Amino acid sequence: MDTLSLILMKLGGLFAFSTLFYLAAFIAVLSVIVFVHEYGHFIVGRWCGVGVDEFSIGFGREILGWTDKHGTRWKISWLPLGGYVRFVGDGNAASAPDSDAGARLSPEMKAISLHAQAAWKRALIVAAGPVANFIFAIAIYSVFFAASGKVEVEPRIDMVVEGGRAEEAGFKAGDLILSINGSKITDFSQVTQSVVINAEEPMHFKVERDGAVVDITAVPALKKIKSLIGFVDGGQLGFQVDTRIDGRLRFIKLGVLDAIVEGGKTTWSIIDQSVSTVGKLITGKISLTQLSGPVGIAQMTGKVAERGLLDLIGFAAFLSVSIGMVNLLPIPVLDGGHLLFCIIEMITRKPLNERVQEFAFRVGLLLILAVFVFATGADLMRNFTQ
């Protein structure tokens, strides 16, 4: 066998190993997040007296399962890209109402079916999934903060890029950033996060300069920024902090209560950024090509896993918040769509017509599938063009 063939074989083996590693990390993280999400639905459903037929991690054919003393079938299915809880009386895994199925239930079973419950109970059960995702993230971040404290980078500018948007706006080396768009700034990471998601949008800064407060309005330039999935569009102003300078890095020890507060703040920050990003996607301020599908998320998960277990756990917390937020979008099939129907029912004091709900579920499913296909295509294009 010639040298070229040996090299190609080794490269092929490395690629296969890398792909399997990324896939295994992705499935492991996703399965934990899905379990947390579905367990939120499950446990609140149980508390509300609703019967549960199935609790599944994954879709499709069951590969492993058992039935508990309450009659719930717990199972792992062969397609590990999600999961579901099927309550008594559900028409399908998305908990769509099914009057025919409900009519076949005995009076005892009908009483513990999901759709026989008051709208406020169903709203609690629906909201419990995303809330569980948020609590999971808060718990992880709180443990991290309690164990290692908090690291902050003083938001003082040490270098302004010549000809960049920051210089044009009037930033100078030595400026201490106090706030952005009215929000207090204590850490330079808050600055970079805000700038990235506000490309070509005016941002209002308050900075301290020589003891005085100066107002500056700057518009980040749209640039290609390197991320875990390759280069994506994001905002850039053109200033930097030098963490090698004494006093720039601050290490803060936190007690248990302070760690929980910081965990909540971190989770809220991710929620706030997610809402802002979704809004910009809807209004066209951010290109839909920036969406990440399962391929992109799997790549990110694998690359983070290469850094170590703690980084992977931190990424799982971030992903948990993101999945919780996506599920709250008011799209039928998602939790947000169910929640919207429950709210409408509580206001009008009667449920939406079942045919209307069925039509909405079909439209929602088509929309989700379209986004899934588009995002996967965007993932593949990034891989081929970068």
C-alpha positions, -999 to 999 in steps of 0.1 A, spaced: 0 0 0 14 34 -10 20 63 14 -9 84 1 -33 55 7 -21 51 43 -25 89 49 -60 88 35 -69 58 57 -56 75 88 -75 107 80 -106 87 73 -102 70 106 -97 102 125 -128 118 108 -149 88 117 -137 89 153 -143 126 155 -178 123 140 -187 95 164 -173 115 194 -193 146 184 -225 125 179 -221 107 212 -216 140 231 -246 155 213 -269 126 221 -258 124 257 -264 162 263 -296 163 243 -310 132 261 -303 148 296 -320 181 285 -350 163 270 -354 142 302 -354 173 323 -379 190 300 -403 161 298 -399 153 335 -412 188 342 -444 180 323 -446 146 339 -442 156 375 -466 186 374 -490 164 355 -488 138 383 -493 165 409 -524 177 391 -538 142 391 -533 134 354 -526 99 343 -495 93 322 -494 65 296 -458 69 283 -426 87 290 -402 84 261 -367 96 254 -364 95 216 -390 87 190 -400 56 171 -396 20 181 -388 12 217 -354 -3 223 -356 -4 262 -385 1 286 -403 -8 317 -437 0 333 -440 16 368 -466 9 395 -488 37 381 -490 21 347 -466 46 330 -444 30 303 -409 45 306 -389 39 274 -359 48 253 -366 48 216 -343 44 187 -343 80 173 -327 102 200 -337 136 188 -362 145 214 -388 129 236 -424 132 249 -448 125 277 -481 110 265 -509 117 290 -541 98 292 -564 109 264 -537 125 243 -542 121 205 -505 119 198 -471 126 213 -477 164 208 -507 161 232 -532 171 205 -568 166 217 -587 136 203 -624 134 209 -626 99 195 -599 86 219 -616 105 247 -650 89 240 -634 54 243 -621 61 278 -640 48 308 -654 75 332 -625 68 356 -599 72 329 -616 102 315 -614 119 349 -576 117 349 -571 125 312 -552 157 304 -580 174 283 -606 168 311 -586 191 334 -592 228 340 -574 251 316 -552 265 344 -540 230 353 -531 223 317 -513 256 314 -492 247 345 -484 213 330 -474 228 297 -453 255 312 -435 230 335 -413 217 307 -395 250 298 -395 260 335 -377 227 343 -351 236 316 -345 270 333 -343 255 368 -318 229 355 -296 257 341 -298 278 373 -288 247 393 -257 241 372 -246 277 371 -252 280 408 -230 250 416 -203 264 393 -204 298 411 -205 283 445 -175 260 437 -152 284 419 -166 319 425 -172 345 398 -146 359 374 -152 394 360 -132 414 335 -133 451 342 -150 468 312 -122 493 307 -111 498 271 -73 494 267 -71 496 229 -92 511 202 -88 498 166 -78 526 142 -105 533 117 -131 511 134 -166 520 145 -155 525 181 -130 552 171 -156 568 148 -180 569 177 -154 586 200 -143 558 223 -108 563 238 -83 540 256 -90 542 293 -128 546 290 -147 526 316 -180 514 302 -208 519 328 -239 510 309 -253 500 275 -288 510 265 -296 518 301 -284 484 315 -256 485 340 -223 469 329 -199 452 354 -181 427 331 -166 430 297 -183 398 286 -216 417 288 -202 443 264 -191 417 238 -225 398 240 -245 430 235 -223 441 206 -225 408 188 -263 407 186 -267 444 177 -249 446 143 -258 478 125 -281 489 154 -274 521 174 -261 513 209 -261 540 236 -231 538 260 -223 557 292 -186 557 299 -164 572 327 -136 593 313 -112 613 336 -138 613 363 -167 625 341 -196 606 325 -196 607 287 -225 596 264 -215 578 233 -237 563 205 -220 536 184 -232 513 156 -214 479 155 -203 469 120 -216 436 106 -186 412 105 -179 375 101 -171 363 136 -156 329 144 -178 307 165 -179 270 174 -199 263 142 -176 284 120 -180 320 109 -213 337 116 -226 372 112 -223 394 143 -216 430 154 -181 444 160 -170 478 173 -132 475 175 -121 479 210 -103 455 234 -94 448 270 -60 436 280 -65 411 308 -28 410 314 -30 444 331 -32 443 369 -67 448 381 -85 439 349 -94 404 362 -115 402 393 -120 369 412 -151 371 435 -159 344 461 -196 337 465 -217 321 492 -245 296 484 -273 322 482 -251 346 461 -242 317 438 -279 310 433 -286 346 425 -257 347 400 -270 314 385 -304 331 380 -288 362 365 -268 341 341 -299 322 330 -319 353 326 -291 369 305 -293 339 281 -332 342 280 -329 379 272 -304 373 244 -325 345 230 -356 367 229 -336 395 212 -322 371 187 -355 356 178 -370 391 174 -342 400 150 -346 368 130 -384 375 127 -378 411 116 -350 402 92 -323 421 111 -304 388 114 -302 365 84 -321 331 87 -288 315 75 -275 321 110 -298 294 124 -282 263 137 -299 229 133 -290 195 147 -258 193 127 -245 227 139 -255 220 175 -239 185 174 -207 202 161 -208 228 189 -214 200 215 -185 179 202 -161 209 202 -171 219 237 -167 182 249 -131 182 236 -124 209 262 -135 188 291 -165 176 312 -170 209 330 -172 228 298 -197 203 285 -219 206 316 -218 244 312 -228 241 276 -256 217 286 -270 245 308 -268 270 280 -285 246 256 -312 238 282 -322 275 284 -322 278 246 -344 247 242 -367 260 269 -371 293 251 -377 277 217 -404 256 233 -422 287 246 -426 301 211 -464 304 204 -464 278 177 -489 249 178 -470 216 185 -446 234 208 -454 241 244 -459 278 236 -488 269 213 -504 247 239 -500 275 264 -516 300 240 -546 277 236 -550 274 274 -548 312 278 -575 317 251 -597 291 269 -592 308 302 -602 342 287 -632 329 266 -642 302 291 -645 277 264 -619 256 245 -610 263 209 -628 242 183 -611 208 179 -609 212 142 -593 246 146 -567 231 169 -561 202 146 -555 226 117 -532 247 138 -512 217 149 -507 207 112 -496 242 102 -473 243 133 -458 209 124 -451 220 88 -435 252 101 -412 233 125 -403 209 98 -395 237 74 -373 254 99 -356 221 107 -348 215 70 -337 251 65 -314 251 96 -299 218 86 -292 231 51 -276 262 66 -254 239 88 -243 219 58 -236 251 37 -214 265 65 -194 232 65 -189 233 27 -181 270 24 -157 275 53 
